Amino acid sequence: MMPRISDNILTIIAGMPPAYFAMVMATGIVSIASQLLGFDVIAVPLLWLNAFFYVVLWTLSIFRIGLYPQNFWSDFRSHERGPGYFTMIAGTCILGSQFVILQEAFELAIALWLVALALWFILVYGVFTALAVRAHKPLQQGSISGIWLVATVGAQSLSVLAGRLAPHFLAWAETLLLVGLCMFLIGGMLYLVIITLIFHRLLFLALPPQDVTPPYWINMGAAAITTLAGLTLVENGAGYSFVQAVRPFVLGFTLFFWAAASWWIPLLVLLGAWRYFVNRVKFTYSPQYWSVVFPLGMYTTCTAHLAGVTGMDWLMDIPRVFIWIALTAWAITFAGLIKSLFRSLSGPHQ
């Protein structure tokens, strides 16, 4: 039994998707959304569960690099899987935001922010360079999907955490806000570039139902976290002239992205219905489903913040509904993870 379990664990490590840190992203933002809506009894346990997920995923990732370096580098140079590494950046920052909001652990949070900033430079420039110089590139139809927008999510997660830390590190506040503003703008630029390619892929290239994968929900989630990043800068940059100088632009850009996030929701629901109900694609657990949970939690969180910043209290009706959708999606996906792990560890090694 033990050798078989060990073999199965090695198989899991060898094939672990780079985007698995989306589980940390999803759990973290659902925890934050729960806290914003007064569900501390849910938010706090999810914080510690997420910290456990984060440590486990880093441990597995390090083992994967050491034991299967060829798999790691193959994914790094893959148009389909390479952008999944950006979930490491976003997951690190969202865990940091949890520690700020739920524990006021500011020193730990800024350490996580610095780790995420280093990861951003290494992974974003590393993956983009590796893909740019690749000799043989795949067709757009098979290589572009919503997972590419984690490039935006990573930048905006750095912006959000920088904005949240600025009031607690006054000596660094101006630097944190400047980096946060730059990441907000870079993330917006990446969104506009990548979403154009995704829109072209959806509307002008053949779209088999099996290609309507869960990461397309990041179309909405990336716009939602851009909204949250802009609101965080507006909320925490009041005493800084360079932030105030661009405040109207940031707020307008923020509203643009909230509208874009809202626009995507009905279309994504319709595409999902077409995939699962019309074409009968079987629903089975995949790590990709965390890419659905994260946008639902992020839309809940950013809309609650938007209601507070703009004074439009009626907007709170939206997060009061979406929090239950996000929690249900998290619970279903987590149950699928447990079932999948049990089968992988107990089944015969192939």
Secondary structure, 3 states (H helix, E strand, C coil): CHHHHHHHHHHHHHCCCHHHHHHHHHHHHHHHHHHHCCCHHHHHHHHHHHHHHHHHHHHHHHHHHHHCHHHHHHHHCCCCCHHHHHHHHHHHHHHHHHHHHHHCCHHHHHHHHHHHHHHHHHHHHHHHHHHHCCCCCCCHHHHCCHHHHHHHHHHHHHHHHHHHHHHHCCCCHHHHHHHHHHHHHHHHHHHHHHHHHHHHHHHHCCCCHHHCCHHHHHHHHHHHHHHHHHHHHHHHCCCCHHHHHCHHHHHHHHHHHHHHHHHHHHHHHHHHHHHHHHCCCCCCCCHHHHHHHHHHHHHHHHHHHHHHHHCCHHHHHHHHHHHHHHHHHHHHHHHHHHHHHHHHHHCCCC
